[in-house]
């Protein structure tokens, strides 16, 4: 009698274990791991607060420009001697890699100028087109620039000109802000050392987003 009860218990345990194993390996998984990227993956994503800037063509640049596409925002200025041209050159390589695979149609790169005193719409248009004709630029009133920068944790500081000079430098963050098609902050990419890694990080972000939408 004891042996029969023991056999029933053993069979019950085996059934439970087999059920867990089958569920884990053969049934669809409802959760996916967050991507590991060079930067910060925002989960849950955060709504982008209202803002109103002007793009390189003199048209309004606001939330509507970010809807239903992936937007990569970089804050800088056209007179920047190093970080901006280096970052935009790498973003051009990134965009070209996506284009080669037919994955660029829903991806736009935007340079947000924190130096509206010098960066007119015309200058932004010429500057961004030098790196990639599909890149956009935007700037506006200081209050609106700050409103957008602060919600992404972007830092910048405009230095006073040297005595007798009209040229000045601007310290600023080098992070790339990733906005998803729902106009929500999805990630902040920092410390990207190569175009390959930038492409890998973005693709991981997009794939995770797509998986969570199904």
C-alpha positions as CSV (number, residue, x, y, z in Angstrom):
1,X,0.0,0.0,0.0
2,X,2.9,2.4,0.9
3,X,4.7,1.6,-2.3
4,X,1.5,2.4,-4.3
5,X,1.1,5.8,-2.5
6,X,4.8,6.6,-3.1
7,X,4.4,5.8,-6.8
8,X,1.4,8.1,-7.0
9,X,3.4,11.0,-5.4
10,X,6.4,10.4,-7.6
11,X,4.2,10.4,-10.7
12,X,2.5,13.6,-9.5
13,X,5.9,15.4,-9.1
14,X,7.0,14.2,-12.5
15,X,3.9,15.6,-14.1
16,X,4.3,19.0,-12.5
17,X,8.0,19.2,-13.5
18,X,7.1,18.0,-17.1
19,X,4.4,20.7,-17.3
20,X,6.7,23.5,-16.3
21,X,9.4,22.2,-18.7
22,X,7.0,22.0,-21.6
23,X,5.6,25.5,-20.8
24,X,9.0,27.0,-20.7
25,X,10.4,25.5,-23.9
26,X,7.4,25.0,-26.1
27,X,4.8,27.7,-25.2
28,X,5.1,31.4,-26.3
29,X,6.7,33.6,-23.7
30,X,4.8,36.7,-22.6
31,X,7.8,38.6,-21.3
32,X,11.0,39.6,-23.0
33,X,14.2,40.7,-21.3
34,X,15.0,44.4,-21.6
35,X,17.9,45.1,-24.0
36,X,21.4,45.6,-22.7
37,X,22.7,48.8,-24.3
38,X,25.4,51.4,-24.0
39,X,23.2,53.8,-22.0
40,X,19.9,53.7,-20.2
41,X,16.8,51.8,-21.4
42,X,13.7,53.6,-20.1
43,X,11.1,51.1,-18.9
44,X,8.3,52.0,-18.9
45,X,8.9,54.6,-21.6
46,X,8.1,58.2,-20.6
47,X,5.8,60.6,-22.5
48,X,7.6,63.6,-24.1
49,X,6.2,66.8,-22.6
50,X,4.9,69.6,-24.9
51,X,7.5,71.7,-26.6
52,X,7.6,74.1,-29.6
53,X,10.7,74.7,-31.7
54,X,11.4,75.6,-35.3
55,X,13.1,73.2,-37.8
56,X,15.7,73.9,-40.4
57,X,13.0,74.8,-43.0
58,X,11.3,77.4,-40.7
59,X,8.4,75.0,-39.8
60,X,7.2,74.1,-36.3
61,X,9.0,71.3,-34.7
62,X,7.0,69.6,-31.9
63,X,5.5,66.3,-30.9
64,X,3.8,65.9,-34.2
65,X,7.2,65.6,-35.9
66,X,8.1,62.6,-33.8
67,X,4.9,60.6,-34.2
68,X,4.9,57.2,-35.8
69,X,8.6,57.0,-36.3
70,X,11.9,56.5,-34.4
71,X,13.6,59.8,-33.7
72,X,17.2,60.1,-32.5
73,X,17.9,63.5,-30.9
74,X,21.3,65.0,-30.4
75,X,21.8,68.3,-28.6
76,X,24.7,70.6,-29.7
77,X,25.5,73.6,-31.9
78,X,27.0,74.2,-35.3
79,X,30.1,76.0,-34.1
80,X,31.1,73.0,-32.0
81,X,34.8,72.1,-32.7
82,X,34.7,68.4,-31.9
83,X,31.8,66.5,-30.2
84,X,29.1,67.6,-32.6
85,X,30.8,66.8,-36.0
86,X,32.2,63.6,-34.6
87,X,28.7,62.4,-33.3
88,X,26.9,63.5,-36.5
89,X,29.4,61.7,-38.7
90,X,28.8,58.6,-36.7
91,X,25.1,59.0,-36.8
92,X,25.4,59.3,-40.6
93,X,27.3,56.0,-40.7
94,X,24.6,54.5,-38.5
95,X,21.8,55.8,-40.8
96,X,23.6,54.6,-43.9
97,X,23.9,51.1,-42.3
98,X,20.1,51.1,-41.7
99,X,19.5,52.3,-45.3
100,X,21.6,49.5,-46.7
101,X,19.3,47.1,-45.1
102,X,16.1,49.0,-45.9
103,X,15.5,49.9,-42.3
104,X,15.8,53.7,-42.4
105,X,12.4,54.8,-43.6
106,X,11.0,55.2,-40.1
107,X,14.1,56.6,-38.6
108,X,15.0,60.3,-38.4
109,X,18.0,62.0,-36.8
110,X,17.6,65.5,-35.3
111,X,20.2,67.9,-34.1
112,X,18.7,70.3,-31.5
113,X,20.8,73.5,-31.3
114,X,21.3,75.0,-27.9
115,X,22.8,78.1,-29.5
116,X,19.9,79.9,-31.1
117,X,21.8,83.2,-31.2
118,X,24.1,81.9,-33.9
119,X,22.2,78.8,-35.3
120,X,19.6,80.2,-37.6
121,X,17.3,77.9,-39.6
122,X,19.4,78.4,-42.7
123,X,22.7,77.6,-40.9
124,X,21.1,74.5,-39.3
125,X,19.8,73.3,-42.7
126,X,23.3,73.7,-44.3
127,X,25.1,72.1,-41.4
128,X,22.9,69.0,-41.0
129,X,22.7,68.4,-44.8
130,X,26.5,68.3,-44.9
131,X,26.4,65.1,-42.8
132,X,23.2,63.7,-44.3
133,X,20.5,65.3,-46.4
134,X,17.9,63.4,-44.4
135,X,19.0,64.8,-41.1
136,X,16.9,67.6,-39.5
137,X,17.8,70.4,-37.2
138,X,15.7,72.5,-34.8
139,X,16.1,75.3,-32.3
140,X,14.0,78.1,-30.8
141,X,13.4,80.2,-27.7
142,X,15.7,79.5,-24.8
143,X,12.7,78.5,-22.6
144,X,11.5,75.9,-25.2
145,X,15.0,74.5,-25.6
146,X,15.4,74.1,-21.9
147,X,12.0,72.5,-21.6
148,X,13.0,69.8,-24.0
149,X,16.6,69.4,-22.7
150,X,15.6,69.1,-19.0
151,X,13.1,66.3,-19.5
152,X,15.9,64.2,-21.1
153,X,18.5,65.2,-18.5
154,X,20.6,67.0,-21.2
155,X,23.2,69.4,-19.8
156,X,24.6,72.5,-21.6
157,X,26.3,75.7,-20.6
158,X,27.1,78.7,-22.8
159,X,30.3,80.4,-21.9
160,X,31.0,84.1,-22.1
161,X,33.1,85.2,-25.0
162,X,36.8,86.0,-24.4
163,X,37.5,89.7,-23.9
164,X,37.5,91.4,-27.3
165,X,36.1,88.4,-29.1
166,X,32.6,87.5,-30.3
167,X,33.3,83.7,-30.5
168,X,32.2,81.5,-27.5
169,X,32.1,77.8,-26.7
170,X,29.2,75.8,-25.4
171,X,29.6,72.8,-23.1
172,X,26.9,70.1,-23.7
173,X,26.0,66.5,-23.3
174,X,26.9,64.0,-26.0
175,X,24.0,61.6,-25.4
176,X,21.7,60.5,-28.2
177,X,18.1,60.5,-27.1
178,X,15.8,57.7,-28.6
179,X,12.1,58.5,-29.0
180,X,9.8,55.6,-30.0
181,X,6.9,55.9,-32.5
182,X,4.5,56.6,-29.6
183,X,6.4,59.8,-29.0
184,X,7.8,58.5,-25.7
185,X,11.3,58.5,-24.4
186,X,12.6,55.0,-24.8
187,X,16.4,55.2,-24.3
188,X,19.4,57.4,-23.8
189,X,22.5,56.2,-25.6
190,X,25.8,57.1,-24.0
191,X,29.4,56.0,-24.4
192,X,28.9,54.5,-27.9
193,X,32.4,53.6,-29.1
194,X,31.6,52.3,-32.6
195,X,29.0,52.5,-35.3
196,X,28.5,48.7,-35.0
197,X,27.5,49.0,-31.4
198,X,25.2,51.9,-32.1
199,X,23.4,49.9,-34.8
200,X,23.2,46.9,-32.5
201,X,21.8,48.9,-29.6
202,X,19.2,50.6,-31.7
203,X,18.1,47.4,-33.3
204,X,17.8,45.7,-29.9
205,X,15.7,48.7,-28.7
206,X,13.4,48.5,-31.7
207,X,13.0,44.7,-31.5
208,X,12.1,44.9,-27.9
209,X,9.6,47.6,-28.6
210,X,8.0,45.5,-31.4
211,X,7.8,42.5,-29.2
212,X,6.0,44.4,-26.5
213,X,3.4,45.7,-29.0
214,X,2.2,42.3,-30.1
